[in-house]
Amino acid sequence: MTKQNRTALGLVAAIFLAGAGCDEVTEPLQEEISSAARPEVRVFSADQRTTYDSARAALGQIGFHFVRGGPAGGELEALSGLETGDTEGSTEQFSLKVRLSPTPEGTEVSLWFKEIIEGDSEHRQGFATETPMKDTPLYETYFRAIQQGLGKGEAGK
């Protein structure tokens, strides 16, 4: 075997061995990404239109304003106000996406909250990063506000 063939064989073996350990690294990363993309879900015992109206009215209780959506499409999107970020010149904002789906029990409400951070809002506007929020009390607070608007006590799970 020539030196050139040994080098090529060694390179192929190194690539194979490097790829063999990737499953151990990528599986937890894939699980983390997919769990962040999963919505928080509750079912309310009201029709979709009534639940939508309550969800839209509840936005003010959590400091968000309506951006787009409607009861017929079963979607609602909202944003919080802009706040000063952790570093000088940065801003922070939160987004909310709501999807409503009819079920035999009433209406299923799926929520996604994201944190939007713009690192240099003065010089680089529009270059923000969005990060899904998993462990935030905003989910329960918003679900409670929807339920209060429906006037029926606790939300179903």
Buried (B, 14 or more C-beta within 10 A) or exposed (E): EEEEEEEEEEEEEEEEEEEEEEEEEEEEEEEEEEEEEEBBBBBBBBBBBBBBBBBBBBBEBBEBEBEEBEBEEBBBBBBBEEEEBEEEEBBBBBBBBBBBEEEEEBBBBBBBBBBBBBBBBEEEEEEBEEEBBEEEEBBEEBBBBBBBBBEBEEBBE
